[in-house]
Structure formats: structure tokens, C-alpha cells
Amino acid sequence: MIALALLALSLHASTPRLLDCAGKPVVRPASFVIACADANTELTRTRWTTWTASTATGTTRFGINFCKPYCAASKLSYFPRARVRLVAPKHGLFTRIVVTYVLHGKTKTFVGYPRTR
């Protein structure tokens, strides 16, 4: 029984997480604000297909504010069926979010850096 508990703890500890804007570690969040300072990028309706010690992948509805004419005057634009990948885990936290989405028929890539403390 104790061995099973220790095994579960070690497996749990090796799973990288994301820190949300409140500093809470999360795994497989359905929604996630990438830019905590201004909430100008976010993931919503996310479905994770993998979440391992080195990467996590899934599909999401990606929201980004293009800040035209300026950030406060514009809203988030949403891109359904975007692909999301979490990479570069350090000290138990993913340090990079890569989102691929289609804008006007062209594939675009957004790279975000979630909080790490």
C-alpha cells in the first residue's frame, strides 16, 4: 500500500504543469490565460491528447488580441481548431506554449511564455 502511494507520488511529481495567473499549478486545463498581465492571449475549449514529461499536445480555440487600433480598443479574435503544444519543461513546469492557427488561409504560429513562478 505504501509502495503504491510512493509510486503515485513519483509519477505525479514527474508530470510538468502550467502555472495559472493565480500561481496555481494545473494539468490539462480546458481554459488557460497565456498573457496574465493583460489577458490578450488565451486557450479555451482545449482538449489535450497527450501530456507527458516532455510535451503536451492538443486542440484548442485560440484567442488573441491583435491590438488594432490599440489593445484597449480591440477584442480577442478566436481561432477554433488551433493546435497547441507545451514544451521545454523546467523544474516541473512547462515554459513555452506554441499555438498554430489559420488566419486568412495562412498558417501562423504564436509562441507564448507562461509564468514560471
C-alpha positions as CSV (number, residue, x, y, z in Angstrom):
1,M,0.0,0.0,0.0
2,I,2.8,2.4,0.9
3,A,4.7,1.4,-2.2
4,L,1.7,2.2,-4.4
5,A,1.3,5.6,-2.7
6,L,5.0,6.4,-3.3
7,L,4.8,5.3,-6.9
8,A,1.7,7.5,-7.5
9,L,3.6,10.5,-5.9
10,S,6.7,10.0,-8.0
11,L,4.6,9.7,-11.2
12,H,2.6,12.8,-10.2
13,A,5.7,14.8,-9.4
14,S,7.2,14.0,-12.8
15,T,4.3,15.4,-14.7
16,P,5.0,19.0,-15.7
17,R,2.3,21.6,-15.1
18,L,1.4,25.1,-16.1
19,L,1.0,27.9,-13.6
20,D,-2.2,29.8,-14.0
21,C,-2.4,33.5,-13.4
22,A,-3.1,33.0,-9.7
23,G,0.1,30.9,-9.4
24,K,-1.8,27.6,-9.1
25,P,-0.2,24.6,-10.9
26,V,-2.7,23.0,-13.4
27,V,-2.6,19.9,-15.6
28,R,-4.8,19.6,-18.8
29,P,-6.7,22.9,-18.3
30,A,-9.7,23.3,-20.5
31,S,-9.1,27.1,-20.5
32,F,-5.9,28.9,-19.8
33,V,-4.9,32.6,-20.0
34,I,-1.4,32.9,-21.5
35,A,-0.8,36.6,-21.0
36,C,-1.7,37.2,-17.4
37,A,-0.8,41.0,-17.4
38,D,-3.4,41.9,-20.0
39,A,-5.3,38.7,-20.9
40,N,-4.6,39.3,-24.6
41,T,-4.0,35.6,-25.4
42,E,-5.8,32.6,-24.1
43,L,-6.7,29.0,-24.8
44,T,-10.4,27.9,-24.5
45,R,-12.2,24.7,-25.1
46,T,-8.9,22.8,-25.0
47,R,-8.8,19.1,-25.5
48,W,-5.5,17.5,-24.6
49,T,-4.4,14.4,-26.5
50,T,-1.1,13.9,-24.8
51,W,0.5,15.2,-21.6
52,T,3.9,13.6,-20.9
53,A,7.1,14.6,-19.0
54,S,8.5,16.4,-22.1
55,T,5.5,17.7,-24.0
56,A,1.7,18.1,-24.1
57,T,-0.4,18.4,-27.2
58,G,-4.0,19.1,-28.1
59,T,-6.5,21.2,-29.9
60,T,-7.9,24.5,-28.7
61,R,-9.9,27.6,-29.5
62,F,-7.1,30.2,-29.5
63,G,-7.9,33.8,-28.6
64,I,-5.6,36.6,-29.4
65,N,-5.9,40.4,-29.3
66,F,-4.2,41.9,-32.4
67,C,-4.4,45.3,-30.7
68,K,-5.7,47.3,-33.7
69,P,-6.0,50.2,-33.5
70,Y,-4.7,49.6,-29.9
71,C,-5.2,46.9,-27.3
72,A,-7.7,48.6,-25.1
73,A,-10.0,49.4,-28.1
74,S,-9.9,45.9,-29.6
75,K,-11.2,42.5,-28.6
76,L,-9.9,39.0,-28.8
77,S,-10.1,37.2,-32.2
78,Y,-10.8,33.5,-31.8
79,F,-9.4,30.6,-34.0
80,P,-11.2,27.3,-33.5
81,R,-9.3,24.1,-34.2
82,A,-5.9,25.6,-33.4
83,R,-3.2,23.2,-32.3
84,V,-1.4,23.7,-29.0
85,R,1.9,22.2,-27.8
86,L,3.6,22.7,-24.4
87,V,7.3,22.2,-24.4
88,A,10.6,22.9,-22.6
89,P,9.7,21.7,-19.1
90,K,12.0,23.1,-16.3
91,H,11.6,22.4,-12.6
92,G,8.2,20.7,-13.2
93,L,6.7,23.5,-15.3
94,F,6.2,23.9,-19.0
95,T,8.0,27.1,-20.1
96,R,6.7,27.5,-23.6
97,I,3.3,27.4,-25.3
98,V,3.3,27.0,-29.1
99,V,0.0,27.6,-30.9
100,T,-0.6,27.0,-34.6
101,Y,-3.7,28.6,-36.1
102,V,-5.0,29.7,-39.5
103,L,-5.5,33.4,-40.3
104,H,-6.8,34.3,-43.8
105,G,-5.9,30.9,-45.2
106,K,-2.3,31.1,-43.9
107,T,-0.8,29.1,-41.1
108,K,0.5,31.2,-38.2
109,T,2.5,30.3,-35.1
110,F,2.3,32.0,-31.8
111,V,4.8,31.3,-29.1
112,G,4.0,32.3,-25.5
113,Y,5.9,32.0,-22.3
114,P,3.6,31.1,-19.3
115,R,4.6,32.3,-15.8
116,T,7.1,30.0,-14.1
117,R,6.9,31.4,-10.5
